[in-house]
Amino acid sequence: MARNILILGASYGSLLGTKLLMAGHNVSLVCRKNTADLINREGTEVRIKLRDEKEHRSIFSRDLPGKLDAVTPADVDVSRYDMVGLAMQEPQYTNHTVRVLMIKIAAAKLPCLSIMNMPPLPYLKRIPALAGMDLEEAYTNAQVWERFEPGLVTLCSPDPQAFRPPEEKANVLHVGLPTNFKAAVFADDKHNKVLRELEADIDAVTLDGQDVPVKLKVFDSLFVPLAKWSMLLTGNYRCITPTEPQSIRDAVHGDLTRSQAIYDHVDGIARKLGADPADQVPFAKYAKAAESLLKPSSAARAVAAGAPFIERMRGNTALVGALSAITAAVVGVVLNLALWFAIHAVFRQVTPPTAGPVRFDMPVLSSIDPWTAALTLAAIVAVFRFRIGTFTVLAAAAAIGVALRFAGLA
């Protein structure tokens, strides 16, 4: 029986979408209008390497048995679908049209399978040790999730590594590490029946008689998908540097001792929450896989491109354990970047004093730009105090900046 699956996010979501299309299911990808028009006109292309083959194969949606369409958030009819895939980065759900769609999904009580790095808040509420904790501060806007029943939301570990080649169109995805999606069960057997049906159908897919990697594997434990936490903090977020982003391989193998310390620390937090060691991935296995990850993580690429917010894993783990080791290794580089941008934006001049091997930029206090400082402070208050959406604040700040420029004040 062909199922109808709605997937929010047409980039990473197109990988899961392609696997479902190959299994004969129908997929709708939710994305911006320009991307939706492109996909509806040309379809999608996912490049993946089969076992023992040297070159990637291109899998085109137009050649697959399932039907694909793309749609903007405002045009989704939720009554058409059996299940929803959540494949956007967590801050993207605060967009107004996406948030309205999320309200409709919650009201329709559709089961939601997340392949986000950041576990959805309702999913974390299913873990007994976290159910009573105040986790809202870890999210860009926790109100996005308040209407969802925890039992209707599950997490699928986004282990496969894939990215959009920057020189290609937005309907192309390149898979660098074709590992499996590992999903926890829903609370309801009715929804688990559909989930296991999708698992079996994807597992049966072949291409020219060969098995196709990137399966959907379903587990009874809620902690299996959380094995991704250790990988994210050891590799993905350490791709962020004060200059150019580094590859996951370099982030992990640049200092294996520190990498293992971070990995083991986060694994330990998961075990305190109730994870069994069998739910987790040994560091040696992860380090071996990281050898082939020659590109920076999506988080690092987003920061390098100027994204004001990315998914924050630290907000969740900090609520359940002391992450001092991770703070120095991961948060330090993010703080360094934030300070560098703040100093160079608010002050017109800096001096580069040195103290032995340490070199840093010292702002010249008399060179402060009062308008930029005031605008920066106002933006911080708007986002963190009043929870105004990121894009709204960016648009307002840009408009005010342009006005100040034309007025000769900045």
C-alpha positions as CSV (number, residue, x, y, z in Angstrom):
1,M,0.0,0.0,0.0
2,A,1.5,3.4,-1.1
3,R,1.7,5.8,1.9
4,N,1.6,9.6,1.5
5,I,4.5,11.2,3.4
6,L,4.9,15.0,4.0
7,I,8.6,16.0,4.6
8,L,9.4,19.5,5.8
9,G,12.7,20.4,4.3
10,A,13.8,19.6,0.7
11,S,17.6,19.4,1.2
12,Y,18.4,16.6,3.7
13,G,14.7,15.6,3.5
14,S,15.2,14.6,-0.1
15,L,17.4,11.7,1.0
16,L,14.7,10.1,3.1
17,G,12.2,11.2,0.4
18,T,14.1,9.4,-2.3
19,K,14.3,6.2,-0.3
20,L,10.5,6.3,0.2
21,L,10.0,7.0,-3.5
22,M,12.1,4.0,-4.4
23,A,9.9,1.9,-2.2
24,G,6.8,3.1,-4.0
25,H,5.5,5.6,-1.5
26,N,4.4,9.2,-2.4
27,V,6.3,12.2,-1.0
28,S,5.6,15.9,-0.7
29,L,8.6,18.1,0.1
30,V,7.9,21.4,1.9
31,C,10.2,24.2,0.8
32,R,10.5,27.8,-0.5
33,K,8.5,28.6,-3.7
34,N,11.6,28.9,-6.0
35,T,12.8,25.4,-4.8
36,A,9.3,24.0,-5.1
37,D,8.9,25.2,-8.6
38,L,12.3,23.7,-9.5
39,I,11.5,20.3,-8.0
40,N,8.0,20.2,-9.6
41,R,9.6,21.0,-12.9
42,E,12.8,18.8,-12.8
43,G,12.4,16.5,-9.9
44,T,15.2,15.7,-7.5
45,E,18.6,14.1,-7.9
46,V,20.3,12.2,-5.1
47,R,23.9,11.0,-5.6
48,I,24.8,7.9,-3.6
49,K,27.5,5.3,-3.8
50,L,26.5,1.6,-3.8
51,R,28.6,-1.0,-2.0
52,D,31.9,-1.8,-3.8
53,E,31.4,0.9,-6.4
54,K,33.9,3.7,-6.8
55,E,31.6,6.3,-8.3
56,H,28.3,7.8,-7.1
57,R,25.1,7.0,-8.9
58,S,22.5,9.7,-9.6
59,I,19.0,8.6,-8.6
60,F,16.4,10.8,-10.2
61,S,12.9,11.1,-8.7
62,R,11.3,11.0,-12.1
63,D,12.5,7.5,-12.6
64,L,11.1,6.1,-9.4
65,P,7.8,4.3,-8.7
66,G,6.6,6.8,-6.1
67,K,5.2,10.2,-6.9
68,L,7.0,13.4,-5.8
69,D,5.7,16.9,-5.5
70,A,7.0,20.0,-3.8
71,V,4.8,22.6,-2.0
72,T,5.2,25.8,0.1
73,P,4.1,25.6,3.7
74,A,1.0,27.7,3.1
75,D,-0.3,25.3,0.4
76,V,-0.1,22.1,2.4
77,D,-3.3,20.1,2.9
78,V,-2.5,18.0,5.9
79,S,-5.5,15.7,5.4
80,R,-3.6,14.0,2.5
81,Y,-0.9,12.5,4.6
82,D,-0.2,9.4,6.7
83,M,3.0,10.6,8.3
84,V,5.2,13.7,8.6
85,G,9.0,13.9,8.3
86,L,10.7,16.8,10.1
87,A,13.9,17.6,8.2
88,M,14.5,21.3,8.7
89,Q,17.0,22.8,11.1
90,E,15.4,23.6,14.4
91,P,15.5,27.5,14.0
92,Q,13.6,27.2,10.7
93,Y,10.4,26.1,12.4
94,T,10.0,29.6,13.8
95,N,9.3,31.0,10.3
96,H,5.6,32.2,10.4
97,T,4.3,30.1,7.6
98,V,6.1,27.0,8.8
99,R,4.9,27.6,12.3
100,V,1.3,27.8,11.0
101,L,1.8,24.5,9.2
102,M,3.1,22.9,12.4
103,I,-0.1,24.0,14.2
104,K,-2.1,22.2,11.5
105,I,0.0,19.1,11.8
106,A,-0.4,19.0,15.6
107,A,-4.1,19.5,15.3
108,A,-4.4,16.7,12.8
109,K,-2.5,14.4,15.2
110,L,-0.3,13.1,12.5
111,P,2.7,11.0,13.6
112,C,5.9,12.9,13.1
113,L,9.3,11.3,12.4
114,S,12.1,13.8,13.0
115,I,15.5,13.5,11.2
116,M,16.7,16.8,12.8
117,N,20.0,17.1,14.7
118,M,18.1,18.8,17.5
119,P,15.6,16.3,19.0
120,P,12.1,17.8,19.0
121,L,10.9,19.0,22.5
122,P,7.9,16.5,22.6
123,Y,10.3,13.6,22.0
124,L,12.5,14.6,24.9
125,K,9.4,14.7,27.1
126,R,9.0,10.9,26.4
127,I,12.2,10.2,28.3
128,P,11.3,9.8,32.0
129,A,14.4,11.5,33.3
130,L,13.7,14.6,31.2
131,A,9.9,14.7,31.4
132,G,9.7,17.1,34.3
133,M,12.7,19.3,33.3
134,D,12.5,22.8,31.9
135,L,14.0,22.3,28.4
136,E,12.4,25.2,26.6
137,E,15.5,27.4,26.8
138,A,17.4,25.0,24.5
139,Y,15.1,25.9,21.6
140,T,14.8,29.0,19.4
141,N,11.1,29.2,20.1
142,A,9.7,26.3,22.2
143,Q,6.2,27.4,21.5
144,V,6.5,25.7,18.1
145,W,6.2,22.4,19.9
146,E,3.6,23.1,22.6
147,R,0.7,21.6,20.7
148,F,2.3,18.3,19.9
149,E,1.5,15.2,21.9
150,P,4.8,13.5,22.9
151,G,3.7,10.0,21.8
152,L,3.1,11.3,18.3
153,V,6.7,12.5,17.8
154,T,9.7,10.2,17.4
155,L,13.3,10.7,16.5
156,C,15.3,9.2,13.7
157,S,19.1,9.6,14.1
158,P,20.4,11.6,11.1
159,D,23.5,9.4,10.7
160,P,23.8,9.6,6.9
161,Q,26.0,12.5,5.9
162,A,24.8,14.5,2.9
163,F,25.0,18.0,1.5
164,R,23.9,20.2,-1.4
165,P,26.9,20.9,-3.6
166,P,27.2,24.7,-3.7
167,E,27.8,24.8,-7.4
168,E,24.6,22.7,-8.2
169,K,20.9,23.5,-8.3
170,A,18.9,23.3,-5.1
171,N,17.3,19.9,-6.2
172,V,20.7,18.0,-6.0
173,L,21.9,16.2,-2.9
174,H,25.3,14.4,-2.6
175,V,25.5,11.6,0.0
176,G,29.0,11.4,1.6
177,L,28.4,8.7,4.2
178,P,25.5,6.3,3.3
179,T,24.7,5.0,6.8
180,N,21.3,4.1,8.1
181,F,18.5,6.2,9.6
182,K,17.9,4.8,13.1
183,A,14.4,5.6,14.4
184,A,12.8,5.0,17.8
185,V,9.2,3.7,18.0
186,F,6.1,5.9,18.5
187,A,3.9,5.4,21.6
188,D,1.0,4.0,19.6
189,D,1.2,0.5,17.9
190,K,-1.0,1.9,15.0
191,H,1.7,4.3,14.0
192,N,4.5,1.8,14.6
193,K,2.8,-0.5,12.1
194,V,3.2,2.2,9.4
195,L,6.8,2.9,10.5
196,R,7.8,-0.7,10.3
197,E,6.0,-1.0,7.0
198,L,8.2,1.8,5.6
199,E,11.2,0.1,7.1
200,A,10.4,-3.2,5.3
201,D,9.6,-1.5,2.0
202,I,12.9,0.5,2.0
203,D,14.9,-2.6,3.0
204,A,13.5,-4.5,-0.1
205,V,14.6,-1.8,-2.6
206,T,17.4,-2.8,-5.1
207,L,19.0,-0.9,-8.0
208,D,20.2,-3.0,-10.9
209,G,20.0,-6.0,-8.6
210,Q,22.1,-4.4,-5.9
211,D,21.3,-3.4,-2.4
212,V,20.8,0.3,-1.9
213,P,22.4,1.8,1.3
214,V,20.7,4.2,3.7
215,K,18.0,2.1,5.3
216,L,15.4,3.0,7.8
217,K,15.9,0.9,11.0
218,V,13.3,1.0,13.8
219,F,14.3,0.3,17.4
220,D,12.2,-0.1,20.6
221,S,14.7,2.0,22.7
222,L,14.2,5.8,22.8
223,F,17.9,6.2,23.2
224,V,19.2,4.7,20.0
225,P,18.8,8.0,18.0
226,L,20.5,9.9,20.8
227,A,23.8,8.2,19.9
228,K,24.0,11.1,17.4
229,W,24.6,13.6,20.3
230,S,28.1,12.3,20.8
231,M,28.9,12.5,17.1
232,L,27.6,16.1,16.8
233,L,29.6,17.5,19.6
234,T,32.7,15.6,18.8
235,G,32.7,16.2,15.0
236,N,30.0,18.4,13.5
237,Y,30.2,21.4,15.8
238,R,34.0,21.3,16.1
239,C,34.1,22.0,12.4
240,I,33.5,25.6,13.4
241,T,36.7,27.6,13.6
242,P,37.5,31.3,13.9
243,T,38.5,31.3,10.2
244,E,37.4,28.8,7.6
245,P,35.3,25.7,8.6
246,Q,37.2,22.5,8.8
247,S,36.1,19.0,7.7
248,I,34.6,16.5,10.1
249,R,37.6,14.3,9.6
250,D,40.0,17.0,10.7
251,A,37.8,18.0,13.6
252,V,37.8,14.4,14.9
253,H,41.3,13.3,14.0
254,G,43.2,16.6,14.7
255,D,43.2,15.6,18.3
256,L,41.9,12.1,18.9
257,T,42.5,12.1,22.6
258,R,40.3,15.2,23.1
259,S,37.8,13.9,20.6
260,Q,37.4,10.7,22.6
261,A,37.1,12.6,25.8
262,I,34.2,14.7,24.4
263,Y,32.6,11.6,22.9
264,D,32.8,9.5,26.1
265,H,31.5,12.4,28.2
266,V,28.3,12.9,26.1
267,D,27.8,9.1,26.0
268,G,28.0,9.1,29.8
269,I,25.3,11.8,30.0
270,A,23.0,9.6,27.8
271,R,23.6,6.6,30.1
272,K,22.6,8.7,33.1
273,L,19.3,9.4,31.3
274,G,18.8,5.7,30.9
275,A,20.6,4.7,27.7
276,D,22.1,1.2,27.6
277,P,25.6,0.9,26.2
278,A,24.2,-1.3,23.4
279,D,22.2,1.8,22.3
280,Q,25.4,3.7,21.6
281,V,28.0,3.7,18.9
282,P,31.6,3.0,20.0
283,F,34.0,5.9,19.5
284,A,36.4,3.7,17.4
285,K,33.6,3.0,14.9
286,Y,32.7,6.7,14.7
287,A,36.3,7.7,14.3
288,K,36.7,5.2,11.5
289,A,33.7,6.6,9.7
290,A,34.9,10.1,10.2
291,E,38.0,9.4,8.1
292,S,35.8,9.6,5.0
293,L,34.0,12.8,6.0
294,L,36.0,15.3,4.0
295,K,33.5,18.2,4.1
296,P,32.6,20.6,6.9
297,S,29.3,19.9,8.7
298,S,26.1,21.8,7.8
299,A,26.4,23.7,11.1
300,A,29.9,24.9,10.2
301,R,28.8,25.9,6.7
302,A,25.8,27.8,8.1
303,V,28.0,29.8,10.5
304,A,30.5,30.5,7.7
305,A,27.7,31.8,5.5
306,G,26.5,34.2,8.3
307,A,23.5,32.3,9.7
308,P,22.4,34.0,13.0
309,F,21.1,30.8,14.5
310,I,21.9,27.1,14.2
311,E,20.7,24.1,16.1
312,R,22.0,24.1,19.6
313,M,22.7,20.6,21.1
314,R,24.5,22.1,24.1
315,G,21.3,23.5,25.5
316,N,19.8,20.1,26.0
317,T,22.9,18.3,27.4
318,A,23.8,21.2,29.7
319,L,20.5,20.7,31.4
320,V,21.4,17.1,32.4
321,G,25.1,17.2,33.0
322,A,28.2,19.2,33.5
323,L,29.7,20.0,30.1
324,S,32.8,21.8,31.1
325,A,35.0,19.7,28.8
326,I,32.7,20.4,25.9
327,T,32.4,24.1,26.7
328,A,36.2,24.5,26.2
329,A,36.3,22.5,23.0
330,V,33.1,23.4,21.3
331,V,31.5,26.5,22.7
332,G,34.8,28.3,22.8
333,V,35.2,28.6,19.1
334,V,31.6,29.8,18.8
335,L,32.2,32.5,21.5
336,N,35.4,33.5,19.8
337,L,33.6,34.1,16.5
338,A,30.8,36.0,18.3
339,L,33.3,38.3,20.1
340,W,35.2,38.9,16.9
341,F,32.1,39.9,14.9
342,A,30.8,42.1,17.8
343,I,34.1,44.0,18.2
344,H,34.6,44.6,14.5
345,A,31.0,45.7,14.0
346,V,30.5,48.0,17.0
347,F,34.0,49.6,17.0
348,R,35.5,51.3,14.0
349,Q,39.1,50.7,15.2
350,V,40.9,47.9,16.9
351,T,44.5,47.4,18.0
352,P,46.3,44.0,17.9
353,P,48.3,43.7,21.2
354,T,50.2,40.5,21.9
355,A,51.0,38.7,25.1
356,G,53.6,36.0,24.4
357,P,51.9,33.6,22.0
358,V,48.5,35.2,22.5
359,R,47.3,37.8,20.0
360,F,43.9,39.4,20.1
361,D,42.0,42.4,18.8
362,M,41.5,45.2,21.5
363,P,38.7,47.7,20.6
364,V,39.6,51.4,20.7
365,L,36.8,52.6,23.0
366,S,36.8,56.1,21.5
367,S,35.9,54.6,18.1
368,I,32.6,53.1,19.2
369,D,29.7,53.4,16.7
370,P,26.8,54.4,19.0
371,W,24.1,53.6,16.4
372,T,25.5,50.1,15.7
373,A,25.9,49.5,19.4
374,A,22.3,50.6,20.0
375,L,21.0,48.5,17.1
376,T,22.9,45.4,18.3
377,L,21.6,45.8,21.9
378,A,18.0,46.2,20.6
379,A,18.3,43.1,18.4
380,I,19.6,41.1,21.3
381,V,16.7,42.2,23.5
382,A,14.2,41.5,20.8
383,V,15.4,38.0,20.2
384,F,16.2,36.8,23.7
385,R,13.8,38.8,25.8
386,F,10.7,39.2,23.7
387,R,11.3,36.0,21.5
388,I,10.7,37.9,18.3
389,G,11.4,35.7,15.2
390,T,15.0,35.8,13.8
391,F,14.0,36.8,10.3
392,T,11.7,39.6,11.6
393,V,14.6,41.0,13.7
394,L,17.0,40.7,10.8
395,A,14.6,42.5,8.4
396,A,14.0,45.3,10.9
397,A,17.7,45.7,11.7
398,A,18.6,45.8,8.0
399,A,15.9,48.4,7.3
400,I,17.1,50.6,10.2
401,G,20.7,50.2,9.1
402,V,19.8,51.3,5.6
403,A,17.9,54.3,6.9
404,L,20.8,55.3,9.2
405,R,23.2,55.0,6.2
406,F,21.0,57.3,4.0
407,A,20.7,59.7,6.9
408,G,24.4,59.9,7.2
409,L,24.4,58.6,10.8
410,A,26.2,55.4,10.1
